[in-house]
Amino acid sequence: MGRANQRPARPGFPQEATSGASGLMDLLGVAAVLVEADGRIDMWSPQAEALFGYSGDEALGQYASRLLVDPEHRAEAIRLFASVMDSGEDWAGVFPVRHKDGSLRMVEFRNMRLTDNIGDHYALGLATDRATLRQVERKVALSSQLVTQAPIGLAVLDTELRYVAVNPALAAMHGVSEADHMGRGFREILPGAPFAVAEAQMLEVLETGLPVVDQQVVGRTRADPGSDHAWAVSLYRLEDHTGQVLGIANVIVDVTDRYESAQRAERAQQRLRMMADGSARIGTTLEVERTAQELADVLVPDLADMVAVDIIDSLLQSGRPDPGDGLPLFRALAVKTAYPTDASEALIQPGHLTTYHADHPAAHCFRTREAQLITHLERADLRRVAADDESARRLAEAGVHTDMAVPLIARGEVVGVMGLARARNPRPFDGDDLTLACELASAAALSIDNAILHQHIRSAAETLQRSLLPQLSPRHPGLEIAARYRPAQAFSEVGGDWYDIIPLDGDRTALAVGDVMGSGIPAATAMGRLRTATSTLADLDLDPARILTHLDKITQDLDPFFATCVYAVYDPYRHVLQIASAGHLPPALVPDGGPPRLLDLPSGTPLGVGGGSFETTTLALDPGDQLVLYTDGLVETRDDPIDERLDHLLSLLEGPPSAPEDRCDRLLSSLRKPSDHDDVALLIAQAHPVKPA
């Protein structure tokens, strides 16, 4: 063994023998005195000098009783001496001794008879100060009681990390008897991976002498191999009075209750975070698929390793549940795993239909409207939660060991189910996990149901909207016309944008583009009434300003709706265009061979405001020229100034001549985004030469 400043022994290293004195003997200061048969002192140790105060020169040859014992105690001392010398039996006890300084001290003696090789007898007295001995005894007794009775685990390991002492508390923690600890290595008793770190820390403490205090270790022992326990471990290097390293002391406190409380608190905080996260992230749009995916994104990986969200297909298709008595068809809308795994192949992929057998957790959820928790999945149970044998095999190979199925209930009706599983996360689902999953499912179900309702209302409005728009006629004298309608794709519902092409007498053509403010079926209905009124008024052969005046009065009866509109009449023989605006964005004119520009028209007031005046502007529309009419959904955004967007429109109209159909497609692809929140009506008319009738 080395000194404190030397490298301690390591397993497998050769160790040098040592002859260092015992620290305990030095602490007691045991004195040795050899007395001849006649009572004279024959040998005197340095410890005797320290204990009694007399040097060897002063003591040797003196009668022990005269030198060390007061007259009143000498007779008893001589009697005890004679008894030991005559009988050969040891005597041990406390006897008063006179110190050189005159003080009287109580000394603990052990006296024994010695015989040399010629048969002469001597008395050997071993002595130590009684107070010192009692102090050591008390410390030993206290230490022994602490070691054997304390609930704290205590162990001493040598420099090769082999157990040399353990107390009952630690033996109980390890599930290994005290006797079976002796001589065995630390990692033999605790082979689990979490204890490798503790072993490295022990070696470091042996090396540096710096203690480790309250280091938390979480793992499993033979005492309870099925559950994690937590311990606060402190490590101290042991040295003797010369600084020689003896080994290491471990103090272990079981803090499993504290650890589990902290874990429960952390899980509670996690649940609160997930609920807040779910409130912010689920239902950001009125799109069913996206809402289902948002739910899966919140659940993985914080709650589950894999999640599948399925919705009743009849609700998606018609907005109504399947009237049948059996289990409905489900359509998978979202699947997510926390990491790449073959188990994902066992989940029904988004867009696919599936049916569940009667014993499947999803079927249980649908029938009972209650969630199902399977804490521990045995291999045989996987067939019940999987679609088929191959899927069960994949789940088993992935290590899926716990499962939940939760119904998605909105407005009292089951709209779908979601399945959750864990594989890599070793902790099984518990009641708190189920409660959290149900709360998130409840919030998501309402968002999904709203999205389904919105989807069908939007579909109905779009169908109505398209049914009210005109079918383009192949014959418009002197004009080539292309038109497009694009409904809103996100957030808002279908609006009231429209266009119209109305043939008039004399081969003239009326062109109209308008926008009813609002959305949904009411806006589409108001748009239909305005379009009908526009067609009726067009037959009266009025100029555009007067048409808008009449439409303004009609729109007032559609309260609370307002609308903007551009109305124009083109004469192909005179190449003249008459046009008026009711609060609408300016049309664009693309002259044949010239730069595009916005028409500077009197803007007028929106239809329905009442009391407004409208003006007709007359301008030339020569062969090759193009007129571009559009609603604000083409150019307006939430982030860009309208002037910049109108400039962008003009830049897209520049360049080589382009047919109206191609130009419509280019404008829509360049200016529209899939997520735009407003409808678009777009009409482009190009003038062509026409022969006089």
Disulfide bonds with the S-S distance in Angstrom:
none
